[in-house]
Amino acid sequence: MVIKELLGHAHIGVTATMYAHVRLRLQRQAIDALGDALGAPESP
């Protein structure tokens, strides 16, 4: 709720959606980095 208020979002759903996308992007980056370290081919 604090982040919602700091960002000026009217509804917590807006904040949650924004951070869900960021989280998925960061997970993808971590998976790609692990794949690079293990020598796996790049994902499409």
C-alpha positions in Angstrom: 0.0 0.0 0.0 2.8 2.4 0.7 4.3 2.0 -2.8 0.8 2.5 -4.3 0.5 5.8 -2.5 4.0 6.9 -3.3 3.4 6.2 -7.0 0.0 7.9 -6.9 -1.9 4.9 -8.1 -5.6 4.9 -7.3 -5.9 1.1 -7.1 -3.4 -1.5 -5.7 -4.1 -3.6 -8.8 -2.3 -1.1 -11.0 0.8 -1.3 -8.8 0.6 -5.1 -8.6 0.4 -5.4 -12.4 3.4 -3.1 -12.9 5.5 -5.0 -10.4 4.4 -8.4 -11.7 5.8 -7.4 -15.2 9.1 -6.2 -13.7 9.4 -9.4 -11.7 8.8 -11.6 -14.7 11.4 -9.6 -16.7 14.0 -10.0 -13.9 13.3 -13.7 -13.7 13.8 -14.0 -17.4 17.1 -12.2 -17.2 18.3 -14.4 -14.3 17.3 -17.5 -16.3 19.2 -16.2 -19.4 22.3 -15.4 -17.3 22.3 -18.9 -15.8 21.9 -20.4 -19.3 24.8 -18.4 -20.5 26.9 -19.5 -17.6 26.1 -23.1 -18.3 26.7 -22.7 -22.0 23.1 -23.3 -23.1 21.9 -22.1 -26.5 20.0 -18.8 -26.4 16.2 -18.9 -26.1 14.1 -17.5 -29.1 
